[in-house]
Amino acid sequence: MDHDSDTWLQETHAEHQDLKDTADAKTTVDMALGVLATRYHLPADCGRDILRALSDNLGKQLPATAGEILKWGLGQPLRPEVEEELQKLLP
């Protein structure tokens, strides 16, 4: 392989990884919305607003907060500060 082909391959791999990471983050957020909708009988738009506000209040990125909610949906306890913030945001 010449240098240009090697560079192209590395760039293509990096782009593929970025797309995969984005898809994984979206899936995590969507699944967390399902947890909120199921536990609190929330419509999707309300759940999304709550998840965004929770993320902002915790100073975390949306996928990280969604990951915590998803783990909670799978039986792990929420950290006390996450639970407290979530309770403040629920209708």
Gaussian input, Z-matrix of N, CA and C with variables (Angstrom, degrees):
# hf/3-21g

backbone

0 1
 N
 C     1     B1
 C     2     B2     1     A1
 N     3     B3     2     A2     1     D1
 C     4     B4     3     A3     2     D2
 C     5     B5     4     A4     3     D3
 N     6     B6     5     A5     4     D4
 C     7     B7     6     A6     5     D5
 C     8     B8     7     A7     6     D6
 N     9     B9     8     A8     7     D7
 C    10    B10     9     A9     8     D8
 C    11    B11    10    A10     9     D9
 N    12    B12    11    A11    10    D10
 C    13    B13    12    A12    11    D11
 C    14    B14    13    A13    12    D12
 N    15    B15    14    A14    13    D13
 C    16    B16    15    A15    14    D14
 C    17    B17    16    A16    15    D15
 N    18    B18    17    A17    16    D16
 C    19    B19    18    A18    17    D17
 C    20    B20    19    A19    18    D18
 N    21    B21    20    A20    19    D19
 C    22    B22    21    A21    20    D20
 C    23    B23    22    A22    21    D21
 N    24    B24    23    A23    22    D22
 C    25    B25    24    A24    23    D23
 C    26    B26    25    A25    24    D24
 N    27    B27    26    A26    25    D25
 C    28    B28    27    A27    26    D26
 C    29    B29    28    A28    27    D27
 N    30    B30    29    A29    28    D28
 C    31    B31    30    A30    29    D29
 C    32    B32    31    A31    30    D30
 N    33    B33    32    A32    31    D31
 C    34    B34    33    A33    32    D32
 C    35    B35    34    A34    33    D33
 N    36    B36    35    A35    34    D34
 C    37    B37    36    A36    35    D35
 C    38    B38    37    A37    36    D36
 N    39    B39    38    A38    37    D37
 C    40    B40    39    A39    38    D38
 C    41    B41    40    A40    39    D39
 N    42    B42    41    A41    40    D40
 C    43    B43    42    A42    41    D41
 C    44    B44    43    A43    42    D42
 N    45    B45    44    A44    43    D43
 C    46    B46    45    A45    44    D44
 C    47    B47    46    A46    45    D45
 N    48    B48    47    A47    46    D46
 C    49    B49    48    A48    47    D47
 C    50    B50    49    A49    48    D48
 N    51    B51    50    A50    49    D49
 C    52    B52    51    A51    50    D50
 C    53    B53    52    A52    51    D51
 N    54    B54    53    A53    52    D52
 C    55    B55    54    A54    53    D53
 C    56    B56    55    A55    54    D54
 N    57    B57    56    A56    55    D55
 C    58    B58    57    A57    56    D56
 C    59    B59    58    A58    57    D57
 N    60    B60    59    A59    58    D58
 C    61    B61    60    A60    59    D59
 C    62    B62    61    A61    60    D60
 N    63    B63    62    A62    61    D61
 C    64    B64    63    A63    62    D62
 C    65    B65    64    A64    63    D63
 N    66    B66    65    A65    64    D64
 C    67    B67    66    A66    65    D65
 C    68    B68    67    A67    66    D66
 N    69    B69    68    A68    67    D67
 C    70    B70    69    A69    68    D68
 C    71    B71    70    A70    69    D69
 N    72    B72    71    A71    70    D70
 C    73    B73    72    A72    71    D71
 C    74    B74    73    A73    72    D72
 N    75    B75    74    A74    73    D73
 C    76    B76    75    A75    74    D74
 C    77    B77    76    A76    75    D75
 N    78    B78    77    A77    76    D76
 C    79    B79    78    A78    77    D77
 C    80    B80    79    A79    78    D78
 N    81    B81    80    A80    79    D79
 C    82    B82    81    A81    80    D80
 C    83    B83    82    A82    81    D81
 N    84    B84    83    A83    82    D82
 C    85    B85    84    A84    83    D83
 C    86    B86    85    A85    84    D84
 N    87    B87    86    A86    85    D85
 C    88    B88    87    A87    86    D86
 C    89    B89    88    A88    87    D87
 N    90    B90    89    A89    88    D88
 C    91    B91    90    A90    89    D89
 C    92    B92    91    A91    90    D90
 N    93    B93    92    A92    91    D91
 C    94    B94    93    A93    92    D92
 C    95    B95    94    A94    93    D93
 N    96    B96    95    A95    94    D94
 C    97    B97    96    A96    95    D95
 C    98    B98    97    A97    96    D96
 N    99    B99    98    A98    97    D97
 C   100   B100    99    A99    98    D98
 C   101   B101   100   A100    99    D99
 N   102   B102   101   A101   100   D100
 C   103   B103   102   A102   101   D101
 C   104   B104   103   A103   102   D102
 N   105   B105   104   A104   103   D103
 C   106   B106   105   A105   104   D104
 C   107   B107   106   A106   105   D105
 N   108   B108   107   A107   106   D106
 C   109   B109   108   A108   107   D107
 C   110   B110   109   A109   108   D108
 N   111   B111   110   A110   109   D109
 C   112   B112   111   A111   110   D110
 C   113   B113   112   A112   111   D111
 N   114   B114   113   A113   112   D112
 C   115   B115   114   A114   113   D113
 C   116   B116   115   A115   114   D114
 N   117   B117   116   A116   115   D115
 C   118   B118   117   A117   116   D116
 C   119   B119   118   A118   117   D117
 N   120   B120   119   A119   118   D118
 C   121   B121   120   A120   119   D119
 C   122   B122   121   A121   120   D120
 N   123   B123   122   A122   121   D121
 C   124   B124   123   A123   122   D122
 C   125   B125   124   A124   123   D123
 N   126   B126   125   A125   124   D124
 C   127   B127   126   A126   125   D125
 C   128   B128   127   A127   126   D126
 N   129   B129   128   A128   127   D127
 C   130   B130   129   A129   128   D128
 C   131   B131   130   A130   129   D129
 N   132   B132   131   A131   130   D130
 C   133   B133   132   A132   131   D131
 C   134   B134   133   A133   132   D132
 N   135   B135   134   A134   133   D133
 C   136   B136   135   A135   134   D134
 C   137   B137   136   A136   135   D135
 N   138   B138   137   A137   136   D136
 C   139   B139   138   A138   137   D137
 C   140   B140   139   A139   138   D138
 N   141   B141   140   A140   139   D139
 C   142   B142   141   A141   140   D140
 C   143   B143   142   A142   141   D141
 N   144   B144   143   A143   142   D142
 C   145   B145   144   A144   143   D143
 C   146   B146   145   A145   144   D144
 N   147   B147   146   A146   145   D145
 C   148   B148   147   A147   146   D146
 C   149   B149   148   A148   147   D147
 N   150   B150   149   A149   148   D148
 C   151   B151   150   A150   149   D149
 C   152   B152   151   A151   150   D150
 N   153   B153   152   A152   151   D151
 C   154   B154   153   A153   152   D152
 C   155   B155   154   A154   153   D153
 N   156   B156   155   A155   154   D154
 C   157   B157   156   A156   155   D155
 C   158   B158   157   A157   156   D156
 N   159   B159   158   A158   157   D157
 C   160   B160   159   A159   158   D158
 C   161   B161   160   A160   159   D159
 N   162   B162   161   A161   160   D160
 C   163   B163   162   A162   161   D161
 C   164   B164   163   A163   162   D162
 N   165   B165   164   A164   163   D163
 C   166   B166   165   A165   164   D164
 C   167   B167   166   A166   165   D165
 N   168   B168   167   A167   166   D166
 C   169   B169   168   A168   167   D167
 C   170   B170   169   A169   168   D168
 N   171   B171   170   A170   169   D169
 C   172   B172   171   A171   170   D170
 C   173   B173   172   A172   171   D171
 N   174   B174   173   A173   172   D172
 C   175   B175   174   A174   173   D173
 C   176   B176   175   A175   174   D174
 N   177   B177   176   A176   175   D175
 C   178   B178   177   A177   176   D176
 C   179   B179   178   A178   177   D177
 N   180   B180   179   A179   178   D178
 C   181   B181   180   A180   179   D179
 C   182   B182   181   A181   180   D180
 N   183   B183   182   A182   181   D181
 C   184   B184   183   A183   182   D182
 C   185   B185   184   A184   183   D183
 N   186   B186   185   A185   184   D184
 C   187   B187   186   A186   185   D185
 C   188   B188   187   A187   186   D186
 N   189   B189   188   A188   187   D187
 C   190   B190   189   A189   188   D188
 C   191   B191   190   A190   189   D189
 N   192   B192   191   A191   190   D190
 C   193   B193   192   A192   191   D191
 C   194   B194   193   A193   192   D192
 N   195   B195   194   A194   193   D193
 C   196   B196   195   A195   194   D194
 C   197   B197   196   A196   195   D195
 N   198   B198   197   A197   196   D196
 C   199   B199   198   A198   197   D197
 C   200   B200   199   A199   198   D198
 N   201   B201   200   A200   199   D199
 C   202   B202   201   A201   200   D200
 C   203   B203   202   A202   201   D201
 N   204   B204   203   A203   202   D202
 C   205   B205   204   A204   203   D203
 C   206   B206   205   A205   204   D204
 N   207   B207   206   A206   205   D205
 C   208   B208   207   A207   206   D206
 C   209   B209   208   A208   207   D207
 N   210   B210   209   A209   208   D208
 C   211   B211   210   A210   209   D209
 C   212   B212   211   A211   210   D210
 N   213   B213   212   A212   211   D211
 C   214   B214   213   A213   212   D212
 C   215   B215   214   A214   213   D213
 N   216   B216   215   A215   214   D214
 C   217   B217   216   A216   215   D215
 C   218   B218   217   A217   216   D216
 N   219   B219   218   A218   217   D217
 C   220   B220   219   A219   218   D218
 C   221   B221   220   A220   219   D219
 N   222   B222   221   A221   220   D220
 C   223   B223   222   A222   221   D221
 C   224   B224   223   A223   222   D222
 N   225   B225   224   A224   223   D223
 C   226   B226   225   A225   224   D224
 C   227   B227   226   A226   225   D225
 N   228   B228   227   A227   226   D226
 C   229   B229   228   A228   227   D227
 C   230   B230   229   A229   228   D228
 N   231   B231   230   A230   229   D229
 C   232   B232   231   A231   230   D230
 C   233   B233   232   A232   231   D231
 N   234   B234   233   A233   232   D232
 C   235   B235   234   A234   233   D233
 C   236   B236   235   A235   234   D234
 N   237   B237   236   A236   235   D235
 C   238   B238   237   A237   236   D236
 C   239   B239   238   A238   237   D237
 N   240   B240   239   A239   238   D238
 C   241   B241   240   A240   239   D239
 C   242   B242   241   A241   240   D240
 N   243   B243   242   A242   241   D241
 C   244   B244   243   A243   242   D242
 C   245   B245   244   A244   243   D243
 N   246   B246   245   A245   244   D244
 C   247   B247   246   A246   245   D245
 C   248   B248   247   A247   246   D246
 N   249   B249   248   A248   247   D247
 C   250   B250   249   A249   248   D248
 C   251   B251   250   A250   249   D249
 N   252   B252   251   A251   250   D250
 C   253   B253   252   A252   251   D251
 C   254   B254   253   A253   252   D252
 N   255   B255   254   A254   253   D253
 C   256   B256   255   A255   254   D254
 C   257   B257   256   A256   255   D255
 N   258   B258   257   A257   256   D256
 C   259   B259   258   A258   257   D257
 C   260   B260   259   A259   258   D258
 N   261   B261   260   A260   259   D259
 C   262   B262   261   A261   260   D260
 C   263   B263   262   A262   261   D261
 N   264   B264   263   A263   262   D262
 C   265   B265   264   A264   263   D263
 C   266   B266   265   A265   264   D264
 N   267   B267   266   A266   265   D265
 C   268   B268   267   A267   266   D266
 C   269   B269   268   A268   267   D267
 N   270   B270   269   A269   268   D268
 C   271   B271   270   A270   269   D269
 C   272   B272   271   A271   270   D270

   B1=1.4371
   B2=1.5270
   B3=1.3087
   B4=1.4538
   B5=1.5337
   B6=1.3171
   B7=1.4699
   B8=1.5370
   B9=1.3414
   B10=1.4667
   B11=1.5218
   B12=1.3033
   B13=1.4678
   B14=1.5224
   B15=1.3186
   B16=1.4609
   B17=1.5310
   B18=1.3248
   B19=1.4608
   B20=1.5264
   B21=1.3307
   B22=1.4603
   B23=1.5230
   B24=1.3238
   B25=1.4572
   B26=1.5299
   B27=1.3127
   B28=1.4675
   B29=1.5308
   B30=1.3318
   B31=1.4595
   B32=1.5220
   B33=1.3208
   B34=1.4662
   B35=1.5279
   B36=1.3195
   B37=1.4670
   B38=1.5298
   B39=1.3207
   B40=1.4656
   B41=1.5294
   B42=1.3263
   B43=1.4586
   B44=1.5334
   B45=1.3179
   B46=1.4648
   B47=1.5277
   B48=1.3130
   B49=1.4699
   B50=1.5179
   B51=1.3392
   B52=1.4650
   B53=1.5308
   B54=1.3267
   B55=1.4633
   B56=1.5261
   B57=1.3248
   B58=1.4630
   B59=1.5299
   B60=1.3273
   B61=1.4663
   B62=1.5333
   B63=1.3332
   B64=1.4610
   B65=1.5162
   B66=1.3241
   B67=1.4632
   B68=1.5295
   B69=1.3245
   B70=1.4648
   B71=1.5268
   B72=1.3372
   B73=1.4616
   B74=1.5262
   B75=1.3277
   B76=1.4674
   B77=1.5233
   B78=1.3088
   B79=1.4667
   B80=1.5213
   B81=1.3207
   B82=1.4616
   B83=1.5266
   B84=1.3341
   B85=1.4683
   B86=1.5260
   B87=1.3143
   B88=1.4630
   B89=1.5278
   B90=1.3078
   B91=1.4660
   B92=1.5287
   B93=1.3264
   B94=1.4677
   B95=1.5252
   B96=1.3271
   B97=1.4679
   B98=1.5278
   B99=1.3175
   B100=1.4570
   B101=1.5210
   B102=1.3260
   B103=1.4723
   B104=1.5273
   B105=1.3385
   B106=1.4633
   B107=1.5311
   B108=1.3256
   B109=1.4680
   B110=1.5198
   B111=1.3176
   B112=1.4611
   B113=1.5245
   B114=1.3125
   B115=1.4730
   B116=1.5237
   B117=1.3414
   B118=1.4640
   B119=1.5195
   B120=1.3347
   B121=1.4712
   B122=1.5290
   B123=1.3249
   B124=1.4648
   B125=1.5182
   B126=1.3262
   B127=1.4666
   B128=1.5264
   B129=1.3194
   B130=1.4684
   B131=1.5223
   B132=1.3434
   B133=1.4673
   B134=1.5244
   B135=1.3113
   B136=1.4621
   B137=1.5310
   B138=1.3209
   B139=1.4586
   B140=1.5192
   B141=1.3300
   B142=1.4682
   B143=1.5299
   B144=1.3312
   B145=1.4700
   B146=1.5255
   B147=1.3183
   B148=1.4619
   B149=1.5225
   B150=1.3240
   B151=1.4626
   B152=1.5264
   B153=1.3261
   B154=1.4763
   B155=1.5237
   B156=1.3340
   B157=1.4594
   B158=1.5253
   B159=1.3277
   B160=1.4604
   B161=1.5198
   B162=1.2990
   B163=1.4592
   B164=1.5270
   B165=1.3246
   B166=1.4716
   B167=1.5259
   B168=1.3321
   B169=1.4680
   B170=1.5257
   B171=1.3393
   B172=1.4680
   B173=1.5276
   B174=1.3399
   B175=1.4619
   B176=1.5215
   B177=1.3335
   B178=1.4668
   B179=1.5181
   B180=1.3187
   B181=1.4528
   B182=1.5238
   B183=1.3273
   B184=1.4606
   B185=1.5319
   B186=1.3331
   B187=1.4751
   B188=1.5351
   B189=1.3265
   B190=1.4688
   B191=1.5260
   B192=1.3217
   B193=1.4591
   B194=1.5258
   B195=1.3192
   B196=1.4656
   B197=1.5264
   B198=1.3177
   B199=1.4643
   B200=1.5179
   B201=1.3305
   B202=1.4662
   B203=1.5266
   B204=1.3329
   B205=1.4596
   B206=1.5289
   B207=1.3151
   B208=1.4613
   B209=1.5291
   B210=1.3187
   B211=1.4714
   B212=1.5285
   B213=1.3241
   B214=1.4681
   B215=1.5242
   B216=1.3144
   B217=1.4584
   B218=1.5141
   B219=1.3237
   B220=1.4659
   B221=1.5262
   B222=1.3433
   B223=1.4578
   B224=1.5142
   B225=1.3166
   B226=1.4650
   B227=1.5299
   B228=1.3218
   B229=1.4653
   B230=1.5297
   B231=1.3218
   B232=1.4621
   B233=1.5213
   B234=1.3128
   B235=1.4660
   B236=1.5296
   B237=1.3254
   B238=1.4699
   B239=1.5365
   B240=1.3207
   B241=1.4702
   B242=1.5301
   B243=1.3326
   B244=1.4589
   B245=1.5247
   B246=1.3161
   B247=1.4606
   B248=1.5289
   B249=1.3158
   B250=1.4709
   B251=1.5370
   B252=1.3151
   B253=1.4661
   B254=1.5165
   B255=1.3199
   B256=1.4621
   B257=1.5305
   B258=1.3199
   B259=1.4602
   B260=1.5266
   B261=1.3238
   B262=1.4731
   B263=1.5297
   B264=1.3278
   B265=1.4632
   B266=1.5217
   B267=1.3110
   B268=1.4667
   B269=1.5207
   B270=1.3563
   B271=1.4726
   B272=1.5182
   A1=109.59
   A2=116.01
   A3=118.11
   A4=109.49
   A5=115.15
   A6=121.16
   A7=111.82
   A8=117.28
   A9=120.80
   A10=111.61
   A11=116.93
   A12=120.52
   A13=110.77
   A14=116.43
   A15=120.87
   A16=110.21
   A17=117.17
   A18=121.76
   A19=110.28
   A20=116.02
   A21=120.63
   A22=110.52
   A23=116.69
   A24=121.30
   A25=110.97
   A26=117.42
   A27=120.99
   A28=110.64
   A29=116.94
   A30=120.78
   A31=111.14
   A32=116.52
   A33=120.79
   A34=110.07
   A35=116.38
   A36=119.99
   A37=110.46
   A38=118.09
   A39=121.93
   A40=110.73
   A41=117.39
   A42=121.37
   A43=110.68
   A44=115.77
   A45=120.52
   A46=110.09
   A47=117.25
   A48=121.10
   A49=110.48
   A50=117.75
   A51=121.09
   A52=110.95
   A53=116.21
   A54=119.99
   A55=111.50
   A56=116.08
   A57=120.65
   A58=110.53
   A59=116.60
   A60=120.53
   A61=110.95
   A62=116.45
   A63=121.10
   A64=110.92
   A65=116.99
   A66=121.21
   A67=110.75
   A68=117.10
   A69=120.90
   A70=110.87
   A71=116.72
   A72=121.13
   A73=110.36
   A74=117.14
   A75=120.68
   A76=110.71
   A77=116.86
   A78=120.67
   A79=110.53
   A80=117.05
   A81=121.39
   A82=110.73
   A83=116.57
   A84=120.78
   A85=109.91
   A86=117.46
   A87=120.69
   A88=111.60
   A89=116.92
   A90=120.41
   A91=110.98
   A92=117.21
   A93=121.02
   A94=110.42
   A95=116.69
   A96=119.93
   A97=110.51
   A98=116.26
   A99=120.45
   A100=111.97
   A101=116.42
   A102=120.68
   A103=109.50
   A104=116.62
   A105=120.32
   A106=111.05
   A107=116.24
   A108=120.32
   A109=110.81
   A110=116.81
   A111=121.18
   A112=111.85
   A113=116.50
   A114=119.87
   A115=112.91
   A116=116.20
   A117=119.67
   A118=113.70
   A119=117.30
   A120=121.97
   A121=111.04
   A122=115.23
   A123=121.33
   A124=111.28
   A125=117.20
   A126=118.74
   A127=109.19
   A128=116.53
   A129=121.69
   A130=112.69
   A131=117.76
   A132=119.06
   A133=111.22
   A134=117.49
   A135=121.10
   A136=110.19
   A137=116.50
   A138=120.64
   A139=111.93
   A140=116.05
   A141=120.28
   A142=110.70
   A143=116.58
   A144=120.25
   A145=110.73
   A146=116.37
   A147=120.82
   A148=110.75
   A149=117.00
   A150=120.38
   A151=110.87
   A152=117.16
   A153=120.31
   A154=111.59
   A155=116.32
   A156=119.98
   A157=111.05
   A158=116.45
   A159=120.70
   A160=110.35
   A161=115.84
   A162=121.25
   A163=110.92
   A164=116.12
   A165=120.81
   A166=111.19
   A167=116.32
   A168=120.53
   A169=112.51
   A170=115.67
   A171=119.76
   A172=112.16
   A173=116.53
   A174=120.48
   A175=112.58
   A176=115.60
   A177=120.38
   A178=109.24
   A179=115.20
   A180=119.37
   A181=108.84
   A182=115.02
   A183=121.40
   A184=113.10
   A185=119.89
   A186=118.84
   A187=113.52
   A188=117.26
   A189=119.85
   A190=110.60
   A191=116.59
   A192=120.63
   A193=110.25
   A194=116.02
   A195=120.52
   A196=110.52
   A197=116.54
   A198=120.40
   A199=111.88
   A200=116.56
   A201=119.50
   A202=111.04
   A203=116.48
   A204=120.47
   A205=110.09
   A206=116.33
   A207=120.49
   A208=111.08
   A209=117.33
   A210=120.48
   A211=110.80
   A212=115.52
   A213=120.58
   A214=109.65
   A215=116.08
   A216=120.37
   A217=112.81
   A218=116.05
   A219=121.29
   A220=112.55
   A221=116.01
   A222=119.48
   A223=117.13
   A224=118.37
   A225=119.25
   A226=108.99
   A227=117.56
   A228=119.04
   A229=111.47
   A230=114.85
   A231=119.83
   A232=108.98
   A233=115.37
   A234=118.33
   A235=107.16
   A236=118.31
   A237=120.68
   A238=113.55
   A239=117.72
   A240=119.04
   A241=111.95
   A242=116.83
   A243=120.32
   A244=109.40
   A245=116.56
   A246=120.43
   A247=111.10
   A248=116.04
   A249=120.36
   A250=110.67
   A251=117.38
   A252=121.00
   A253=111.30
   A254=116.79
   A255=121.11
   A256=110.06
   A257=117.67
   A258=120.78
   A259=111.98
   A260=117.02
   A261=121.06
   A262=111.55
   A263=116.37
   A264=121.28
   A265=113.91
   A266=116.91
   A267=119.79
   A268=111.43
   A269=115.97
   A270=119.05
   A271=111.94
   D1=138.61
   D2=176.66
   D3=-86.42
   D4=174.83
   D5=-175.27
   D6=-60.97
   D7=-42.90
   D8=-179.50
   D9=-63.24
   D10=-41.09
   D11=179.19
   D12=-66.76
   D13=-39.95
   D14=179.20
   D15=-64.94
   D16=-43.19
   D17=178.86
   D18=-63.21
   D19=-44.81
   D20=178.86
   D21=-59.94
   D22=-43.38
   D23=-179.74
   D24=-62.86
   D25=-42.57
   D26=178.93
   D27=-64.74
   D28=-42.62
   D29=179.18
   D30=-65.23
   D31=-40.63
   D32=179.20
   D33=-64.95
   D34=-41.70
   D35=177.76
   D36=-62.58
   D37=-42.90
   D38=179.42
   D39=-63.58
   D40=-41.83
   D41=177.89
   D42=-63.71
   D43=-42.06
   D44=177.93
   D45=-60.83
   D46=-43.90
   D47=-179.92
   D48=-64.20
   D49=-40.60
   D50=177.50
   D51=-60.91
   D52=-43.93
   D53=178.70
   D54=-63.85
   D55=-41.05
   D56=178.45
   D57=-63.58
   D58=-44.21
   D59=179.51
   D60=-61.81
   D61=-41.06
   D62=178.56
   D63=-63.98
   D64=-44.67
   D65=178.97
   D66=-63.76
   D67=-41.15
   D68=178.53
   D69=-62.99
   D70=-42.64
   D71=179.82
   D72=-63.86
   D73=-42.95
   D74=179.02
   D75=-63.38
   D76=-41.04
   D77=178.71
   D78=-62.78
   D79=-43.31
   D80=179.10
   D81=-61.44
   D82=-44.62
   D83=178.91
   D84=-62.83
   D85=-46.13
   D86=-179.71
   D87=-61.09
   D88=-40.54
   D89=179.29
   D90=-68.21
   D91=-38.42
   D92=177.32
   D93=-64.57
   D94=-38.01
   D95=176.14
   D96=-62.06
   D97=-36.96
   D98=176.24
   D99=-63.62
   D100=-39.34
   D101=177.70
   D102=-62.49
   D103=-48.49
   D104=-179.66
   D105=-62.81
   D106=-43.13
   D107=-179.36
   D108=-62.28
   D109=-40.59
   D110=-178.16
   D111=-71.52
   D112=-46.23
   D113=-176.36
   D114=-71.01
   D115=-35.46
   D116=-173.07
   D117=-116.90
   D118=6.10
   D119=179.30
   D120=54.09
   D121=49.02
   D122=-178.48
   D123=-99.64
   D124=143.59
   D125=169.65
   D126=-69.64
   D127=156.13
   D128=-174.44
   D129=-56.48
   D130=-42.60
   D131=-177.38
   D132=-66.32
   D133=-36.30
   D134=177.30
   D135=-67.99
   D136=-43.08
   D137=178.04
   D138=-61.17
   D139=-39.96
   D140=178.90
   D141=-64.93
   D142=-41.82
   D143=178.08
   D144=-62.81
   D145=-42.67
   D146=179.31
   D147=-64.98
   D148=-44.06
   D149=-179.91
   D150=-63.09
   D151=-41.88
   D152=177.65
   D153=-63.88
   D154=-45.84
   D155=179.43
   D156=-63.45
   D157=-41.43
   D158=177.71
   D159=-59.95
   D160=-45.26
   D161=179.03
   D162=-60.53
   D163=-46.30
   D164=178.43
   D165=-61.60
   D166=-46.23
   D167=-178.20
   D168=-63.66
   D169=-31.02
   D170=179.14
   D171=-87.15
   D172=-10.99
   D173=-178.54
   D174=71.26
   D175=32.65
   D176=-179.00
   D177=-119.78
   D178=161.02
   D179=174.37
   D180=-73.96
   D181=151.45
   D182=-176.48
   D183=-53.14
   D184=-47.47
   D185=-179.58
   D186=-61.77
   D187=-33.73
   D188=178.87
   D189=-67.42
   D190=-43.57
   D191=177.65
   D192=-65.06
   D193=-42.54
   D194=177.84
   D195=-59.74
   D196=-38.70
   D197=178.20
   D198=-61.75
   D199=-39.02
   D200=177.45
   D201=-65.67
   D202=-41.99
   D203=178.86
   D204=-64.73
   D205=-41.04
   D206=179.48
   D207=-62.81
   D208=-44.78
   D209=177.71
   D210=-61.30
   D211=-37.93
   D212=176.80
   D213=-62.44
   D214=-41.57
   D215=177.40
   D216=-63.04
   D217=-23.70
   D218=178.93
   D219=-94.21
   D220=6.96
   D221=172.85
   D222=109.64
   D223=-5.04
   D224=177.77
   D225=-82.89
   D226=145.63
   D227=179.51
   D228=-71.12
   D229=148.75
   D230=173.31
   D231=-77.45
   D232=147.02
   D233=171.92
   D234=-62.76
   D235=144.68
   D236=-176.49
   D237=-54.05
   D238=-40.05
   D239=-178.74
   D240=-68.55
   D241=-30.48
   D242=177.09
   D243=-71.73
   D244=-44.75
   D245=178.97
   D246=-61.72
   D247=-42.22
   D248=-179.79
   D249=-62.86
   D250=-46.58
   D251=178.93
   D252=-64.11
   D253=-41.34
   D254=179.88
   D255=-61.47
   D256=-44.88
   D257=-179.79
   D258=-61.57
   D259=-34.66
   D260=177.98
   D261=-65.94
   D262=-30.68
   D263=-173.60
   D264=-89.73
   D265=-17.60
   D266=-176.91
   D267=-69.87
   D268=142.06
   D269=179.55
   D270=-68.75

